[in-house]
Amino acid sequence: MLIYLYDLHAKVKDYNRIKRMFYYNLKKSKLSTSPWRTKSALVVRDDNEAAADEFFKEYAGVVEVYKARVLGFEDVA
């Protein structure tokens, strides 16, 4: 499994437009069926890694992304 941690970094003038486009396209993508998704984190199975990388490359200048490969995770709440 992979965990993508991301944060939008856009100019104040463009922030709302970019945020709206980003989350709209995320919901329409293959990644919308990921097992766990929040406003700043996304868990992706290994077979969807290429799709996730491609999605985040579309927003290369305005989204800061970190990717971590994990063996598993547990909800403690």
C-alpha positions as protocol buffer text, in pm:
chain_id: "A"
residue {
  index: 1
  type: MET
  ca { x: 0 y: 0 z: 0 }
}
residue {
  index: 2
  type: LEU
  ca { x: 103 y: 358 z: -57 }
}
residue {
  index: 3
  type: ILE
  ca { x: 20 y: 670 z: 138 }
}
residue {
  index: 4
  type: TYR
  ca { x: 21 y: 1000 z: -46 }
}
residue {
  index: 5
  type: LEU
  ca { x: 34 y: 1311 z: 171 }
}
residue {
  index: 6
  type: TYR
  ca { x: -42 y: 1629 z: -19 }
}
residue {
  index: 7
  type: ASP
  ca { x: -94 y: 1999 z: 34 }
}
residue {
  index: 8
  type: LEU
  ca { x: -212 y: 2267 z: -208 }
}
residue {
  index: 9
  type: HIS
  ca { x: 24 y: 2562 z: -255 }
}
residue {
  index: 10
  type: ALA
  ca { x: -122 y: 2819 z: -492 }
}
residue {
  index: 11
  type: LYS
  ca { x: -129 y: 3194 z: -507 }
}
residue {
  index: 12
  type: VAL
  ca { x: -412 y: 3344 z: -306 }
}
residue {
  index: 13
  type: LYS
  ca { x: -574 y: 3468 z: -626 }
}
residue {
  index: 14
  type: ASP
  ca { x: -587 y: 3117 z: -781 }
}
residue {
  index: 15
  type: TYR
  ca { x: -625 y: 2906 z: -466 }
}
residue {
  index: 16
  type: ASN
  ca { x: -1002 y: 2852 z: -468 }
}
residue {
  index: 17
  type: ARG
  ca { x: -1012 y: 2770 z: -840 }
}
residue {
  index: 18
  type: ILE
  ca { x: -725 y: 2522 z: -814 }
}
residue {
  index: 19
  type: LYS
  ca { x: -867 y: 2362 z: -498 }
}
residue {
  index: 20
  type: ARG
  ca { x: -1206 y: 2317 z: -663 }
}
residue {
  index: 21
  type: MET
  ca { x: -1051 y: 2165 z: -978 }
}
residue {
  index: 22
  type: PHE
  ca { x: -819 y: 1939 z: -777 }
}
residue {
  index: 23
  type: TYR
  ca { x: -1090 y: 1784 z: -560 }
}
residue {
  index: 24
  type: TYR
  ca { x: -1337 y: 1763 z: -849 }
}
residue {
  index: 25
  type: ASN
  ca { x: -1085 y: 1573 z: -1064 }
}
residue {
  index: 26
  type: LEU
  ca { x: -982 y: 1356 z: -768 }
}
residue {
  index: 27
  type: LYS
  ca { x: -1344 y: 1251 z: -719 }
}
residue {
  index: 28
  type: LYS
  ca { x: -1381 y: 1168 z: -1091 }
}
residue {
  index: 29
  type: SER
  ca { x: -1055 y: 969 z: -1105 }
}
residue {
  index: 30
  type: LYS
  ca { x: -986 y: 602 z: -1033 }
}
residue {
  index: 31
  type: LEU
  ca { x: -848 y: 713 z: -699 }
}
residue {
  index: 32
  type: SER
  ca { x: -1193 y: 797 z: -564 }
}
residue {
  index: 33
  type: THR
  ca { x: -1240 y: 430 z: -474 }
}
residue {
  index: 34
  type: SER
  ca { x: -928 y: 424 z: -257 }
}
residue {
  index: 35
  type: PRO
  ca { x: -969 y: 258 z: 82 }
}
residue {
  index: 36
  type: TRP
  ca { x: -899 y: 576 z: 278 }
}
residue {
  index: 37
  type: ARG
  ca { x: -907 y: 943 z: 175 }
}
residue {
  index: 38
  type: THR
  ca { x: -901 y: 1269 z: 368 }
}
residue {
  index: 39
  type: LYS
  ca { x: -839 y: 1634 z: 276 }
}
residue {
  index: 40
  type: SER
  ca { x: -463 y: 1582 z: 282 }
}
residue {
  index: 41
  type: ALA
  ca { x: -394 y: 1207 z: 265 }
}
residue {
  index: 42
  type: LEU
  ca { x: -476 y: 925 z: 29 }
}
residue {
  index: 43
  type: VAL
  ca { x: -413 y: 552 z: 66 }
}
residue {
  index: 44
  type: VAL
  ca { x: -366 y: 370 z: -264 }
}
residue {
  index: 45
  type: ARG
  ca { x: -321 y: 2 z: -336 }
}
residue {
  index: 46
  type: ASP
  ca { x: -3 y: -95 z: -523 }
}
residue {
  index: 47
  type: ASP
  ca { x: -188 y: -163 z: -849 }
}
residue {
  index: 48
  type: ASN
  ca { x: -312 y: 201 z: -860 }
}
residue {
  index: 49
  type: GLU
  ca { x: 31 y: 356 z: -805 }
}
residue {
  index: 50
  type: ALA
  ca { x: 74 y: 459 z: -1169 }
}
residue {
  index: 51
  type: ALA
  ca { x: -269 y: 625 z: -1176 }
}
residue {
  index: 52
  type: ALA
  ca { x: -194 y: 818 z: -855 }
}
residue {
  index: 53
  type: ASP
  ca { x: 147 y: 931 z: -982 }
}
residue {
  index: 54
  type: GLU
  ca { x: -10 y: 1046 z: -1308 }
}
residue {
  index: 55
  type: PHE
  ca { x: -286 y: 1235 z: -1126 }
}
residue {
  index: 56
  type: PHE
  ca { x: -45 y: 1423 z: -900 }
}
residue {
  index: 57
  type: LYS
  ca { x: 186 y: 1507 z: -1194 }
}
residue {
  index: 58
  type: GLU
  ca { x: -102 y: 1707 z: -1345 }
}
residue {
  index: 59
  type: TYR
  ca { x: -79 y: 1942 z: -1045 }
}
residue {
  index: 60
  type: ALA
  ca { x: 301 y: 1952 z: -1025 }
}
residue {
  index: 61
  type: GLY
  ca { x: 335 y: 2326 z: -969 }
}
residue {
  index: 62
  type: VAL
  ca { x: 61 y: 2374 z: -710 }
}
residue {
  index: 63
  type: VAL
  ca { x: 50 y: 2055 z: -504 }
}
residue {
  index: 64
  type: GLU
  ca { x: 327 y: 1937 z: -274 }
}
residue {
  index: 65
  type: VAL
  ca { x: 316 y: 1555 z: -257 }
}
residue {
  index: 66
  type: TYR
  ca { x: 497 y: 1295 z: -47 }
}
residue {
  index: 67
  type: LYS
  ca { x: 466 y: 923 z: -112 }
}
residue {
  index: 68
  type: ALA
  ca { x: 537 y: 647 z: 140 }
}
residue {
  index: 69
  type: ARG
  ca { x: 521 y: 271 z: 87 }
}
residue {
  index: 70
  type: VAL
  ca { x: 377 y: 93 z: 392 }
}
residue {
  index: 71
  type: LEU
  ca { x: 298 y: -264 z: 483 }
}
residue {
  index: 72
  type: GLY
  ca { x: -31 y: -170 z: 642 }
}
residue {
  index: 73
  type: PHE
  ca { x: -198 y: 72 z: 877 }
}
residue {
  index: 74
  type: GLU
  ca { x: -448 y: 57 z: 1158 }
}
residue {
  index: 75
  type: ASP
  ca { x: -726 y: 291 z: 1266 }
}
residue {
  index: 76
  type: VAL
  ca { x: -680 y: 361 z: 1636 }
}
residue {
  index: 77
  type: ALA
  ca { x: -973 y: 595 z: 1694 }
}
